Amino acid sequence: MTTQEPSLDFAALSIDSNILRGQRYNFDGGILKQLEQFKGSPVQILQPDV
């Protein structure tokens, strides 16, 4: 049995700085903690400086 990578319809997620501030930069809990699911995946997390 072989393991296949899932097919993705996207290659990156963009996180607005308002989200980071609103979550008080808490990467240990809440919605920001959920970004861990992309660790080791081909999906890139972007935080553009606009």
Phi and psi in radians as a Rosetta constraint file:
Dihedral C 1 N 2 CA 2 C 2 CIRCULARHARMONIC -1.914 0.35
Dihedral N 2 CA 2 C 2 N 3 CIRCULARHARMONIC 2.624 0.35
Dihedral C 2 N 3 CA 3 C 3 CIRCULARHARMONIC -1.719 0.35
Dihedral N 3 CA 3 C 3 N 4 CIRCULARHARMONIC 2.242 0.35
Dihedral C 3 N 4 CA 4 C 4 CIRCULARHARMONIC -1.891 0.35
Dihedral N 4 CA 4 C 4 N 5 CIRCULARHARMONIC 2.524 0.35
Dihedral C 4 N 5 CA 5 C 5 CIRCULARHARMONIC -1.215 0.35
Dihedral N 5 CA 5 C 5 N 6 CIRCULARHARMONIC 2.427 0.35
Dihedral C 5 N 6 CA 6 C 6 CIRCULARHARMONIC -1.188 0.35
Dihedral N 6 CA 6 C 6 N 7 CIRCULARHARMONIC 2.599 0.35
Dihedral C 6 N 7 CA 7 C 7 CIRCULARHARMONIC -1.384 0.35
Dihedral N 7 CA 7 C 7 N 8 CIRCULARHARMONIC 2.276 0.35
Dihedral C 7 N 8 CA 8 C 8 CIRCULARHARMONIC -1.952 0.35
Dihedral N 8 CA 8 C 8 N 9 CIRCULARHARMONIC 2.526 0.35
Dihedral C 8 N 9 CA 9 C 9 CIRCULARHARMONIC -1.661 0.35
Dihedral N 9 CA 9 C 9 N 10 CIRCULARHARMONIC 0.097 0.35
Dihedral C 9 N 10 CA 10 C 10 CIRCULARHARMONIC -2.567 0.35
Dihedral N 10 CA 10 C 10 N 11 CIRCULARHARMONIC 2.763 0.35
Dihedral C 10 N 11 CA 11 C 11 CIRCULARHARMONIC -2.091 0.35
Dihedral N 11 CA 11 C 11 N 12 CIRCULARHARMONIC -0.180 0.35
Dihedral C 11 N 12 CA 12 C 12 CIRCULARHARMONIC -2.677 0.35
Dihedral N 12 CA 12 C 12 N 13 CIRCULARHARMONIC 2.714 0.35
Dihedral C 12 N 13 CA 13 C 13 CIRCULARHARMONIC -2.098 0.35
Dihedral N 13 CA 13 C 13 N 14 CIRCULARHARMONIC 2.385 0.35
Dihedral C 13 N 14 CA 14 C 14 CIRCULARHARMONIC -1.878 0.35
Dihedral N 14 CA 14 C 14 N 15 CIRCULARHARMONIC 2.173 0.35
Dihedral C 14 N 15 CA 15 C 15 CIRCULARHARMONIC -1.885 0.35
Dihedral N 15 CA 15 C 15 N 16 CIRCULARHARMONIC 2.061 0.35
Dihedral C 15 N 16 CA 16 C 16 CIRCULARHARMONIC -1.218 0.35
Dihedral N 16 CA 16 C 16 N 17 CIRCULARHARMONIC 2.528 0.35
Dihedral C 16 N 17 CA 17 C 17 CIRCULARHARMONIC -1.069 0.35
Dihedral N 17 CA 17 C 17 N 18 CIRCULARHARMONIC -0.452 0.35
Dihedral C 17 N 18 CA 18 C 18 CIRCULARHARMONIC -1.143 0.35
Dihedral N 18 CA 18 C 18 N 19 CIRCULARHARMONIC -0.567 0.35
Dihedral C 18 N 19 CA 19 C 19 CIRCULARHARMONIC -1.148 0.35
Dihedral N 19 CA 19 C 19 N 20 CIRCULARHARMONIC -0.802 0.35
Dihedral C 19 N 20 CA 20 C 20 CIRCULARHARMONIC -1.059 0.35
Dihedral N 20 CA 20 C 20 N 21 CIRCULARHARMONIC -0.820 0.35
Dihedral C 20 N 21 CA 21 C 21 CIRCULARHARMONIC -1.132 0.35
Dihedral N 21 CA 21 C 21 N 22 CIRCULARHARMONIC -0.760 0.35
Dihedral C 21 N 22 CA 22 C 22 CIRCULARHARMONIC -1.076 0.35
Dihedral N 22 CA 22 C 22 N 23 CIRCULARHARMONIC -0.520 0.35
Dihedral C 22 N 23 CA 23 C 23 CIRCULARHARMONIC -1.628 0.35
Dihedral N 23 CA 23 C 23 N 24 CIRCULARHARMONIC 0.123 0.35
Dihedral C 23 N 24 CA 24 C 24 CIRCULARHARMONIC 0.969 0.35
Dihedral N 24 CA 24 C 24 N 25 CIRCULARHARMONIC 0.618 0.35
Dihedral C 24 N 25 CA 25 C 25 CIRCULARHARMONIC 0.958 0.35
Dihedral N 25 CA 25 C 25 N 26 CIRCULARHARMONIC 0.502 0.35
Dihedral C 25 N 26 CA 26 C 26 CIRCULARHARMONIC -1.514 0.35
Dihedral N 26 CA 26 C 26 N 27 CIRCULARHARMONIC 1.612 0.35
Dihedral C 26 N 27 CA 27 C 27 CIRCULARHARMONIC -1.477 0.35
Dihedral N 27 CA 27 C 27 N 28 CIRCULARHARMONIC -0.022 0.35
Dihedral C 27 N 28 CA 28 C 28 CIRCULARHARMONIC -1.656 0.35
Dihedral N 28 CA 28 C 28 N 29 CIRCULARHARMONIC -0.025 0.35
Dihedral C 28 N 29 CA 29 C 29 CIRCULARHARMONIC -2.789 0.35
Dihedral N 29 CA 29 C 29 N 30 CIRCULARHARMONIC 2.987 0.35
Dihedral C 29 N 30 CA 30 C 30 CIRCULARHARMONIC 1.169 0.35
Dihedral N 30 CA 30 C 30 N 31 CIRCULARHARMONIC -2.696 0.35
Dihedral C 30 N 31 CA 31 C 31 CIRCULARHARMONIC -1.132 0.35
Dihedral N 31 CA 31 C 31 N 32 CIRCULARHARMONIC -0.592 0.35
Dihedral C 31 N 32 CA 32 C 32 CIRCULARHARMONIC -1.188 0.35
Dihedral N 32 CA 32 C 32 N 33 CIRCULARHARMONIC -0.561 0.35
Dihedral C 32 N 33 CA 33 C 33 CIRCULARHARMONIC -1.074 0.35
Dihedral N 33 CA 33 C 33 N 34 CIRCULARHARMONIC -0.548 0.35
Dihedral C 33 N 34 CA 34 C 34 CIRCULARHARMONIC -1.178 0.35
Dihedral N 34 CA 34 C 34 N 35 CIRCULARHARMONIC -0.263 0.35
Dihedral C 34 N 35 CA 35 C 35 CIRCULARHARMONIC -1.140 0.35
Dihedral N 35 CA 35 C 35 N 36 CIRCULARHARMONIC -0.313 0.35
Dihedral C 35 N 36 CA 36 C 36 CIRCULARHARMONIC -1.014 0.35
Dihedral N 36 CA 36 C 36 N 37 CIRCULARHARMONIC -0.451 0.35
Dihedral C 36 N 37 CA 37 C 37 CIRCULARHARMONIC -1.089 0.35
Dihedral N 37 CA 37 C 37 N 38 CIRCULARHARMONIC -0.310 0.35
Dihedral C 37 N 38 CA 38 C 38 CIRCULARHARMONIC -1.654 0.35
Dihedral N 38 CA 38 C 38 N 39 CIRCULARHARMONIC -0.045 0.35
Dihedral C 38 N 39 CA 39 C 39 CIRCULARHARMONIC -1.107 0.35
Dihedral N 39 CA 39 C 39 N 40 CIRCULARHARMONIC 2.253 0.35
Dihedral C 39 N 40 CA 40 C 40 CIRCULARHARMONIC 1.416 0.35
Dihedral N 40 CA 40 C 40 N 41 CIRCULARHARMONIC 0.020 0.35
Dihedral C 40 N 41 CA 41 C 41 CIRCULARHARMONIC -1.730 0.35
Dihedral N 41 CA 41 C 41 N 42 CIRCULARHARMONIC 2.944 0.35
Dihedral C 41 N 42 CA 42 C 42 CIRCULARHARMONIC -1.302 0.35
Dihedral N 42 CA 42 C 42 N 43 CIRCULARHARMONIC -0.115 0.35
Dihedral C 42 N 43 CA 43 C 43 CIRCULARHARMONIC -1.332 0.35
Dihedral N 43 CA 43 C 43 N 44 CIRCULARHARMONIC 2.273 0.35
Dihedral C 43 N 44 CA 44 C 44 CIRCULARHARMONIC -1.729 0.35
Dihedral N 44 CA 44 C 44 N 45 CIRCULARHARMONIC 2.480 0.35
Dihedral C 44 N 45 CA 45 C 45 CIRCULARHARMONIC -1.756 0.35
Dihedral N 45 CA 45 C 45 N 46 CIRCULARHARMONIC 2.155 0.35
Dihedral C 45 N 46 CA 46 C 46 CIRCULARHARMONIC -1.983 0.35
Dihedral N 46 CA 46 C 46 N 47 CIRCULARHARMONIC 2.448 0.35
Dihedral C 46 N 47 CA 47 C 47 CIRCULARHARMONIC -2.253 0.35
Dihedral N 47 CA 47 C 47 N 48 CIRCULARHARMONIC 1.502 0.35
Dihedral C 47 N 48 CA 48 C 48 CIRCULARHARMONIC -1.182 0.35
Dihedral N 48 CA 48 C 48 N 49 CIRCULARHARMONIC 2.575 0.35
Dihedral C 48 N 49 CA 49 C 49 CIRCULARHARMONIC -1.701 0.35
Dihedral N 49 CA 49 C 49 N 50 CIRCULARHARMONIC 1.680 0.35
